[in-house]
Amino acid sequence: MRLADKVTIITGAGGGMGRVAATMFAKEGAKVVVAEYSEAAGQETVDLIRADGGDATFVKADVSKEGDAQAMVDHAVATYGRLDCLYNNAGVMPEADHSVTDTAVDVWDQVMAVNVRGVFLGCKYGIPAMEAAGGGSIINIASFVALVGCSVPQDAYTASKGAVLSLTRSLAVQYGPKGIRANAICPGPVETPLLMDWLVKDEAAKQLRLARNPTGRFGKPEEIVHMAIYLASDESRWTNGASLVVDGGITVNYF
């Protein structure tokens, strides 16, 4: 198994791509800490993993709160003795996020709190634990929108994911010498409840996004997680500071 006994925290693992990541990591032998705000959803993920013979535990966490971030790392170390991988997956994409001219300040702050501060806090406490373990892998979920402009904007989300890319590069330089790799994945539109619930309500928005993708479809969560498994594994031990785009070609499509 590619991740045998690697202790991994996955934030936002109660549903969507986070749950898929948790189950796939467990199948590859990882010991998974399901960090999730919703206790019912997080425990359900743990139950699914255990029913399949995997090893997982739940910790309630709001990634935007410093105490919760510290607690999830402490939980991982107390339960499994170490931390090998921090998978910063948790994120929000509110419908009220539009252009800077018509996005409310509280919406902007909500997005930044979860998408940027959440990554910062996870790393603030996760990195010392990885140092104690002799190294590790940080996997940050960014987005293809951090790389291109959009005429149908979600400016808070876009700015937050750009910040994640910049932070990832800085972490890679600082902690690479200590055996801690930091990389970002930039998914294109993926079939998660977060996106699909919004697009189901807006067929025009759905078709607009599909028309821009050379593959003619949205991605599947597991297609993103396969990249994350590579980054968590020892196969990627010389991959550091990368922004890995998994988007079906949407960012290279000029027409």
C-alpha positions as CSV (number, residue, x, y, z in Angstrom):
1,M,0.0,0.0,0.0
2,R,1.3,3.4,-1.0
3,L,0.5,5.2,2.3
4,A,1.0,2.4,4.8
5,D,0.9,3.7,8.4
6,K,1.2,7.4,7.3
7,V,-0.8,9.5,9.8
8,T,-2.8,12.0,7.9
9,I,-5.1,14.8,8.9
10,I,-7.8,15.6,6.3
11,T,-9.8,18.7,7.0
12,G,-13.4,19.0,5.8
13,A,-13.5,15.2,5.5
14,G,-17.2,14.9,6.4
15,G,-18.3,15.1,2.8
16,G,-17.5,15.8,-0.8
17,M,-13.9,15.6,-1.9
18,G,-12.8,15.4,1.7
19,R,-14.7,12.2,2.4
20,V,-13.5,10.6,-0.8
21,A,-10.0,11.5,0.1
22,A,-10.4,10.0,3.6
23,T,-11.7,6.7,2.3
24,M,-9.1,6.5,-0.5
25,F,-6.2,7.3,1.8
26,A,-7.4,4.7,4.3
27,K,-7.5,2.1,1.5
28,E,-3.9,2.9,0.8
29,G,-3.0,2.2,4.4
30,A,-3.0,5.6,5.9
31,K,-4.2,6.2,9.5
32,V,-6.8,9.0,8.9
33,V,-7.8,11.8,11.3
34,V,-11.1,13.1,10.0
35,A,-11.2,16.8,11.0
36,E,-14.7,18.1,10.4
37,Y,-17.0,20.7,11.9
38,S,-20.1,18.5,11.7
39,E,-19.8,15.7,14.2
40,A,-22.4,13.6,12.5
41,A,-20.8,13.9,9.0
42,G,-17.3,13.4,10.4
43,Q,-18.3,10.3,12.4
44,E,-20.1,8.9,9.3
45,T,-16.8,9.1,7.4
46,V,-15.0,7.3,10.2
47,D,-17.6,4.6,10.2
48,L,-17.3,4.1,6.5
49,I,-13.6,3.7,6.8
50,R,-13.7,1.3,9.7
51,A,-16.4,-0.8,8.0
52,D,-14.0,-1.2,5.1
53,G,-11.2,-2.3,7.4
54,G,-9.4,1.0,7.6
55,D,-8.1,3.0,10.5
56,A,-9.7,6.4,11.2
57,T,-10.7,8.7,14.1
58,F,-12.8,11.8,14.3
59,V,-11.9,15.2,15.7
60,K,-14.4,18.2,15.6
61,A,-12.7,21.2,14.1
62,D,-13.5,24.6,12.7
63,V,-10.3,25.2,10.8
64,S,-10.7,29.0,11.1
65,K,-10.2,28.8,14.9
66,E,-6.8,28.5,16.3
67,G,-7.8,26.3,19.3
68,D,-9.4,23.8,17.0
69,A,-6.4,23.7,14.7
70,Q,-4.1,23.0,17.6
71,A,-6.5,20.4,19.0
72,M,-6.7,18.4,15.7
73,V,-3.0,18.1,15.5
74,D,-2.7,17.2,19.2
75,H,-5.4,14.6,18.6
76,A,-3.4,13.0,15.7
77,V,-0.2,12.8,17.8
78,A,-2.0,11.6,20.9
79,T,-3.9,8.9,18.9
80,Y,-1.2,7.7,16.5
81,G,2.0,9.1,17.9
82,R,3.0,11.3,15.0
83,L,1.9,13.3,12.0
84,D,3.1,12.5,8.4
85,C,0.7,14.4,6.2
86,L,-1.6,17.4,6.5
87,Y,-4.3,17.6,3.8
88,N,-5.8,21.1,3.9
89,N,-9.0,20.4,2.0
90,A,-11.7,22.4,3.9
91,G,-13.0,25.3,2.0
92,V,-16.1,27.4,1.4
93,M,-17.5,28.9,-1.8
94,P,-20.6,31.0,-0.9
95,E,-23.2,31.9,-3.6
96,A,-23.0,35.5,-2.4
97,D,-19.4,35.7,-3.5
98,H,-19.3,37.9,-6.7
99,S,-17.2,40.8,-7.9
100,V,-15.4,43.0,-5.4
101,T,-18.0,45.7,-6.1
102,D,-21.0,43.6,-5.0
103,T,-19.6,41.2,-2.4
104,A,-20.4,42.0,1.2
105,V,-17.5,42.4,3.6
106,D,-18.8,39.6,5.9
107,V,-18.8,37.2,2.9
108,W,-15.3,38.1,2.0
109,D,-14.1,37.6,5.6
110,Q,-15.9,34.2,5.8
111,V,-14.1,33.0,2.8
112,M,-10.7,34.2,3.9
113,A,-11.2,32.8,7.4
114,V,-11.8,29.3,6.2
115,N,-9.8,29.1,2.9
116,V,-6.7,31.0,4.0
117,R,-6.6,31.3,7.8
118,G,-7.6,27.6,7.9
119,V,-4.5,26.6,5.9
120,F,-2.3,28.9,8.0
121,L,-3.5,27.5,11.3
122,G,-3.3,23.9,10.1
123,C,0.3,24.5,9.1
124,K,1.1,26.5,12.2
125,Y,0.5,23.5,14.4
126,G,1.0,20.7,11.9
127,I,4.6,21.7,10.8
128,P,6.1,21.3,14.3
129,A,4.5,17.9,14.6
130,M,6.0,16.9,11.2
131,E,9.4,18.2,12.3
132,A,9.2,15.9,15.4
133,A,8.4,13.0,13.1
134,G,11.4,13.7,10.8
135,G,9.5,15.1,7.9
136,G,6.2,15.0,6.1
137,S,3.9,16.3,3.3
138,I,1.6,19.3,3.3
139,I,-1.1,19.1,0.6
140,N,-3.1,22.3,0.1
141,I,-6.2,22.4,-2.1
142,A,-6.2,25.6,-4.2
143,S,-8.1,25.9,-7.5
144,F,-7.7,26.5,-11.2
145,V,-9.3,29.9,-10.6
146,A,-6.2,31.1,-8.9
147,L,-4.4,30.9,-12.2
148,V,-6.9,32.6,-14.6
149,G,-9.3,35.5,-14.6
150,C,-13.1,35.0,-14.9
151,S,-15.8,37.1,-16.4
152,V,-18.3,35.5,-14.0
153,P,-16.3,36.3,-10.9
154,Q,-16.1,34.8,-7.4
155,D,-13.4,37.3,-6.2
156,A,-13.2,36.3,-2.6
157,Y,-12.8,32.6,-3.5
158,T,-10.3,33.4,-6.3
159,A,-8.2,35.6,-4.0
160,S,-8.2,33.0,-1.3
161,K,-6.9,30.3,-3.5
162,G,-4.2,32.6,-4.9
163,A,-3.1,33.2,-1.4
164,V,-3.0,29.4,-0.8
165,L,-0.6,29.1,-3.8
166,S,1.7,31.8,-2.5
167,L,1.7,30.4,1.0
168,T,2.5,26.9,-0.4
169,R,5.6,28.1,-2.2
170,S,6.8,30.0,0.9
171,L,6.4,26.9,3.0
172,A,8.2,24.7,0.5
173,V,11.3,27.0,0.7
174,Q,11.3,27.3,4.4
175,Y,10.7,23.7,5.4
176,G,12.0,21.7,2.5
177,P,15.4,21.5,4.2
178,K,13.7,19.9,7.2
179,G,12.1,17.2,5.1
180,I,8.7,18.8,4.9
181,R,7.3,19.2,1.4
182,A,4.5,21.6,0.6
183,N,2.5,21.3,-2.6
184,A,-0.8,22.6,-3.9
185,I,-3.4,21.0,-6.1
186,C,-5.5,23.2,-8.4
187,P,-8.6,21.3,-9.3
188,G,-10.9,22.3,-12.1
189,P,-14.7,22.1,-11.5
190,V,-15.3,18.9,-9.7
191,E,-18.6,17.0,-9.1
192,T,-18.9,17.8,-5.4
193,P,-22.1,18.7,-3.5
194,L,-20.6,22.2,-3.0
195,L,-20.4,22.9,-6.7
196,M,-23.2,20.7,-8.1
197,D,-25.9,22.1,-5.7
198,W,-25.1,25.6,-7.0
199,L,-25.0,24.6,-10.7
200,V,-28.1,22.5,-10.6
201,K,-30.0,25.7,-9.8
202,D,-28.3,27.5,-12.7
203,E,-28.3,25.5,-16.0
204,A,-26.7,28.4,-17.9
205,A,-23.8,28.6,-15.5
206,K,-23.3,24.8,-15.7
207,Q,-23.3,24.8,-19.5
208,L,-20.9,27.8,-19.6
209,R,-18.4,25.9,-17.5
210,L,-18.8,22.7,-19.5
211,A,-18.2,24.5,-22.8
212,R,-14.8,25.8,-21.6
213,N,-13.5,22.3,-20.8
214,P,-11.9,20.3,-23.6
215,T,-13.0,17.1,-21.9
216,G,-16.7,18.2,-21.9
217,R,-17.3,17.1,-18.4
218,F,-16.6,18.0,-14.8
219,G,-14.0,16.2,-12.8
220,K,-14.6,13.4,-10.3
221,P,-13.4,13.7,-6.7
222,E,-11.2,10.6,-7.0
223,E,-9.4,12.2,-10.0
224,I,-8.1,14.9,-7.6
225,V,-7.4,12.5,-4.8
226,H,-5.2,10.3,-6.9
227,M,-2.9,13.3,-7.2
228,A,-3.1,13.8,-3.4
229,I,-2.1,10.2,-2.8
230,Y,1.0,10.7,-4.9
231,L,1.9,13.8,-2.9
232,A,1.3,12.0,0.4
233,S,3.4,9.1,-0.7
234,D,7.2,8.7,-0.7
235,E,6.9,8.7,-4.6
236,S,6.8,12.5,-4.4
237,R,9.8,13.0,-2.1
238,W,11.4,15.4,-4.6
239,T,8.1,17.2,-5.5
240,N,8.1,20.4,-3.5
241,G,6.5,23.8,-4.0
242,A,4.5,22.7,-7.0
243,S,1.1,23.9,-8.2
244,L,-0.3,20.8,-9.8
245,V,-3.3,21.5,-12.1
246,V,-5.9,18.8,-12.5
247,D,-8.7,20.4,-14.6
248,G,-9.3,18.5,-17.8
249,G,-7.6,21.3,-19.7
250,I,-9.9,24.2,-18.8
251,T,-7.0,26.6,-18.0
252,V,-5.3,26.0,-21.4
253,N,-8.4,26.5,-23.5
254,Y,-8.2,29.9,-25.3
255,F,-11.5,29.4,-27.3
